[in-house]
Amino acid sequence: MNMWVSRPTFDQEAESDPDEIDYTALDRVIPHPVYGAQSWLSVLNPADATSDKVKRLLTEAHGRARDRYDKKYK
């Protein structure tokens, strides 16, 4: 699952040392391996450990997408 979040949210949720990130880890919030620089987060196989956090992040990502759409088309 990939989510585009605000920079402050990304900075809070992403691990600080990119050399120590395991991009194969399951059920863990990590920076997207390609789009992390643009504030994208990723979770492989979200489950119990990340379910509440993923819901919150998806809510934010949906709001950002909705706002972007509204600015462009309304």
ZINOR-V693148 format. One record per backbone hydrogen bond with DSSP energy under -1.0 kcal/mol. NH is the residue of the N-H (numbers start at 0). CO is the residue of the C=O. If there is no record, write none. Layout:
# ZINOR-V693148
NH & CO
NH & CO
This chain:
# ZINOR-V693148
2 & 40
4 & 38
9 & 5
10 & 6
11 & 7
12 & 8
13 & 9
19 & 16
24 & 21
26 & 43
29 & 41
31 & 39
35 & 31
37 & 34
38 & 35
39 & 34
40 & 2
41 & 29
42 & 0
50 & 46
53 & 49
54 & 50
55 & 51
56 & 52
57 & 53
58 & 54
59 & 55
60 & 56
61 & 57
62 & 58
63 & 59
64 & 60
65 & 61
66 & 62
67 & 63
68 & 64
69 & 65
70 & 66
71 & 67
72 & 68
73 & 69
